[in-house]
Amino acid sequence: MIERYKTKEMEALWSEEGKFSAYTEVEILVCEAHNKKGIVPDNDLKNIKDKAAFQVQRIEEIEKKTNHDLIAFVENLAENIGQSGRFVHMGLTSSDVIDTALMVRIKRSLEILEKPLETLINTLRNLVVEHKNTVCLGRTHGIAAEPTTFGVKLGVFFEELKRDMARLKNVKNNAAYGKLSGAVGTYSNIDPWVEEYVLDKLGLRPSPASTQVIQRDRIAEVVFVLSIISSTIEKIALEIRHLQRTEVGEAQEGFRKGQKGSSAMPHKKNPILSERLCGMARLMRANLMASMENIALWHERDISHSSVERVIIPDCFHIVHYSILKCEDLLSNLIIRPERMKKNIDDINGLIFSQKALLKLVDKGLQRDKAYEIVQRNAMITWDKGVHLMENLQNDKDVTDHLDKGEIEEIFSISAYLKNIDHIYKKMGV
């Protein structure tokens, strides 16, 4: 990930230092397990634990000769440990270490995401409560539909993020597997107990059946869940982008003192953070496709997945962590304009009440298609001439033959549209 979008917590896990630290953790635990089996003497285990260290630059030097980064790592570890280094990597194949360390880092990365995601959910919950009765236009196809409240609008995102959290916790469990079963997964040179011991220490479980590698459906599921989270954030950001449009103006990103919107136009306040979050979601979904391509490998494994994962897995966690943090910042500083919401409702000249008019005429005994034709005819006049729909209905004999003035005025009461808001909030648990 480029520096601009890295997060400190994810960089600690996904940098070269973080990767080789995880490798070291696995190798030491395997030596510890072999010690308990009587294979590695106590003094050698102590030397291994005391002296196990690596130098990224040295690993890179060795790799120029070996053309194999794991072998280069093991050689660097052994040369730092000394004579006891002969016990390092005993009975293992490269992917035992690489994949187990990978799944450990995936698990820890998922754990890192939980707290900021919970903070984002709580921030959104507060806005949902605050704007329970802030009336605004509902829009379908980008066109005014019926009244809703800003709280209900945000409640949709609130519920989706709660589902995202449930998916995150579920996939953390589904991905908590490792393998130390050798070159083709048959434990040919290692005791299965060693695998159980090491993985238990790492908070992982042994894969019931494996080849040389962890099966990539587990990783694809992780990337899928991360992609959904990123897409939910995009959904929130996209709504804010639309609401910030000049002709809408119902909400706006915070704009701090000294911030500039355009090099050419000093008046500009652009939704740049929302746009950035939408772009990050595109990257995530592209990574998902690559992750799906990694599922099908040749026989007991090939290496076609490796180059892909070196890029996409760190990037995925940086992207989602960054996006969660920035979305929380976006919502915490969101400028909300109820007065503009009211103006936009007023400017639509009553068109949003068309269904109420339709149903009122049906209640009076008209066939639905006839009632629809009458209301639509009057609505088209409102669209074309800007005359309020109430006035059109009051001047239409086909309407006044069935509805008196009071009944027509009653159609245009917003409160009727909000009568079940409490029911919605009860379902959301807020």
N, C-alpha and C positions, 0 to 999 in steps of 0.2 A: 504494500500500500504506500502511496506517496505520502510524504510528511504531512501535507495539508490535512489529511483526513485520518491520520493515526490517532489512537488513544493510548495513553500511558499504560493502562492496565493490560490491554491486549498486546501491546508491543513487548511487555515483559514475558509473555508466553510465546509469541510468534516470531520474535527476533531469532537470529542465529544463536545468541546466548541462551535464549529460552528453550530452543530446540535441543541443544546439546546438554543443557541442564536436565531436561526430561530424560534424555538418553542415559545420562549418568545415574539418575535416580533408579531407572529400571535395572541397569547393570549391577548396581550395588545391591539391590534387593535380591537379584538372582544369586549373587555371591552369598548373601545372608542365608538364603534358602539352602544353598549347597552346603553351607557351614552346618546347618541344622541336620542335614543328611550325612554329615561326617566326611564330606568331600573336600571342603575348604577348611584348613586348620584355623584355629582361633587367632593365632598371631598374624596369619596372612589376611584374614578378614579385617583385623584391626588396621593393618597397613593399607588395605584397599580403601577403607572408610576414611582414614586419616589423609591419604595422599591422592585420592581420586580427584583429578582436576583436568581441565582441558583449556586449550588456548585456540580460539577460532582461527587466528592467523596461522598457527602451526598445522591445524587440521587442513586448511586450504593448501598449505605447502605440500603436505603428504598426499592430498587428493590429486595434485598435479601428476604424481607418479602412479598412484593406484587407480585413478579414474573411478573411485568408489568412495563416496563420502562416509558411509558407515564404517568401512574398514579403516579409513583415515582417522576417524574418531576413536575407534578401538585402539589403534596403534598409539595415538597421542595419549590416551588414558593410560595405557600400559607403560609407556616410557616415563610417565610421571609417577606411577606407582612403584615401578622397579620390579624386582624378582617376583613379587606376589601378583604382578599383573598377568601372569600366565593363566590365572583362574578366571580372568574377565572374559565374558562372552562364551563361557563353556556350555556346549550343547545347544547353542542358539543359532538361528539364521538371522540375517540382517533385519528382515521384516518383523521378527519377534520384537525387536527393540523399537524399530521405526514405527510400526503400527500401534503397539501398546503405548508408546510415548505420545503418539498422535491422539489416541482416544482419551488419554489422560488430559491433554491440553484442550481437547474439545469439551470434555466434561467440565473442566475448570472455567473455560470461556463461557459456557452456558450458565454456570453459577454466577459469573460476573454480571451477566445481563439481567439477572432477576431483580436486583435492587433498583437500578435505574428504571426498569420497566414498571416496577411497582410505584415508584415516584411519579412517573408519567401518568399512570392510571389514577393516582390520587389527585394530581393536578387537574386532570380532566374531570374527575368526579366533583371537585369543588366548583368548577365552571358549570357543570350540569345542574348542581343545586342552586347556584347563584342565578342562573338564567332560566329557571323553571318556567317563569311566566313572562319572559321577554318575547313578545310576539314578533314573528318575522314571516316572510314569504317562504312557502315551500315551493320548490321548483322541480319540474320534471322535463327532461329534454332541454334544460336551460330556460324553460318558459314558466312564468308564474302559474302555479297550480292551485293550492289551497293554503290557508294560514297554518302555521305550526308555531313552535317556540324554539328559540335558539338552544335552550336546554335539551329539548327532545332531539334536535339535530345533533348536538354533541353527544347525546346519550347513545346514539348509534355507534359512534367511535369508541365510547367508553365500554360498551358491551363487547365490541370486537377485540379491543385490547385485552379484556379479561379472558376471552377465548384464546388469544395469543399467549397469554401467560400460562394457561392450562396446557396448551400445546408445547410450550417451552419446557415445562416441568416433565411432561410425558416423554418428550424426545430425549431429555437428559437421562432418563431411566433407560430408554431403548438403546441409547448409544453407549451405555456404560459397560462395554465389553472389551476385552483384550485377548491376546493369544500369545502363548509361548510354547508352541507345539511343533516347531521345527520346519524343515524345508518344504514338506507337503502336508503338514498338519497331522502327522501320525505319531508324534512324540518319539521318533526313532532314536534320539540321542539325549532325551531329557525326561525326567520323571514328571508325570502329570501333576504330582503334588507340588512341585516347584511352581508351576503355573498358578495353581490355586492359592498358594501362599503369597506370591508376589502380587497377583491381581487383587487379592483381598486387602493388602496393604495400600494399594493405589485406589481403592474404592471402585474397582471394576469386577466383572464376572467373566469366567472363561466362556468363550464361544462354544456352543454345543458341538458344532462341526465347523472346521475351517480348512483352508488350503494353506498356502504360504502366507496369505494375507487375511486381514479382516475383510469380510465381504462388504462391498461398497454401497449396498442398499442402506446400510446403517448411516453412512456419511451423507448419502443423498437425502435421507429423511431429515437429517439435521439442516442441510442447506435449504430444503423445502420449507421447513418451519421458519427459518430465518428470512426466507423470501416472503412468506406471508406477513411476518412482522413488518418487514420493510414496505410491503405493499399497503398495509394498514396505515403506516405513517405517511406514505404517499397520498392515500385517500384523504387524510386530514389536511395535508399540505395543499392538495389540489383544491379542496373546498375553500381554504383561506385565499388562495390565488384568485379564485372566481369572486369571492366576496370583496376582495380588495380592488377589483376593477373599478375604474373611475365612475362608470355609470351605475355601479352597484353600491360600493362604499360602505358596506355594513360591518366590515371588520378589516383590520390592518395589522401587519407586523409592527412590532415596536421599532422605533427609528431613533437611535441615540444621538446625542449632541455631537456634531462633527462628522456624522455619517454622510456620505455622498451617494446619490442615486444614479447619476449619469455624468460622464465627463463633458457632455455637450449641453444638457438641459438641467439647470439648477433646481427646477421645481420637482424633479422626479423623486418619488418614494416607491421603489420597486419591491415586490415580494421575493427578494433574492434567496432568503433562507428556505422558503417553501419550494421555490424552483430547484434549489440544490437538493433538497430531500427527494423530490420527484426523480431527479437524475440518479441519485444513489440507488433508488429502487430498480431502475433499469439495469444497473450493474449487477444487482443481486439476482435478478431473474435470468440474466445472461449466464451468471455463474451456476445457476440451478441447471440449466441445460447441459453445461459441461459436466456437472456432477452426475447427472443421469447417464451421460455417455460413459462414465467410469464404471458402471455396474457390471457390464459384460466384459470379462477378461478371458484370455486364453487359458484353458485347462486349469491347472493349479495356481496360476498367476502369470501375468506379463507385467511390464513396467510402464505401459502406456498411460496409466492413471497418475503416475508419480509427478511428471512435469506439470500436469494440470493442477494437482492438489497443492504443490509448492506455491502456486500463485493464488488460487481461488479461496482456499480455506482461510489463510490469514486475512485476505481481503474481505471475505464474508463477515468475519467477526469484527474487524475494524469498521466496516460499513454500518452494520446493524448497531453496534455500540455507539458509534458517532451519531447515527440517525436518532436513536432513542434520546440521547443527551440533548441534541439540538431541537428535537420536537418538544421536549419538556421546556426548554428555553423559549421556544416559539410561543407556546401556550401560556407560559407564565407572564409574558410581556405582550400578549395579544391585546390590541385596542378594539373594543367592541362598541358599536354605535347604535343603541336602540332607537334614537331619534331618526336615524337614516332608515332603519328597518320600517318604522311607522310611515315615513314619507313614501317609501317604495310601495307599501301596501296602498296608501291613498292614491298614488299616481296610476295605479292599475284600473282605477274607475269602476271598482266593484266586480270585475270579471271573475275574481277568485270565488265568488259566491254562486257561480252558475249552477253547480250541482244542487245546491239548496233550492234554487228556483225550480229546477227540473223536478225534484222530488216533491216540492210543494204542489205543483200542478198535477203530478201523478196522484198525490193524496186526495186531490179534489175530483178525481175520477177520469182524468185524461189518459189515453193510451200513452205509453212511454215514448214511442217514436214520434207522436204528435207533439208531446210536451218538449221533447228534445229539439224538434224543428223550430218551435216557437222561441225557446231560450237561445238557441244558436243564432237565429236570425237577429235577435236583439243584441247578442254579444258581438256579432260582426259589425253592427252599426257602431258599437262602442270602440272596437278596434279601429274602424275607418275614420270616425268623426270625433272621437274623444269625449263623447257624451256618456255620462255615468250610466251604468247598466240599470240602476234603480229607476232613473228617469225614463229610460227606454221602455222598461216593463210597465211603468205607470201610464205610459201613453199608448200602450198596445191593447186594443180591445180584446184580442184573443187571451190576454192575461187578465185584464180587469173584469172580464165576464166570470172569472173563477176566483179571483183574489181581490180583497179590498185593500185600501191604502195601508192599513196597519199590518196586514198579513205580508204585503210586499216589503215593508220596512223591516219586518221581523227577519226576513231572509238575510239581511245584511248585518246581522249581529255576529261579531267575531267570537263572543263568549260561547256560542253554540259549538264552535270548532274546538274549544279547549276544555270541554266538560269531562273528558276522560284522561286528562293529563295526569291526574293523581294515580289513576290505574296503571299508566305506563311507568310512572316512577316507582310504584309498588313492585312491579315486575322487575325493575332494575335493582331494587333493594336500596334505593337512595331516598 
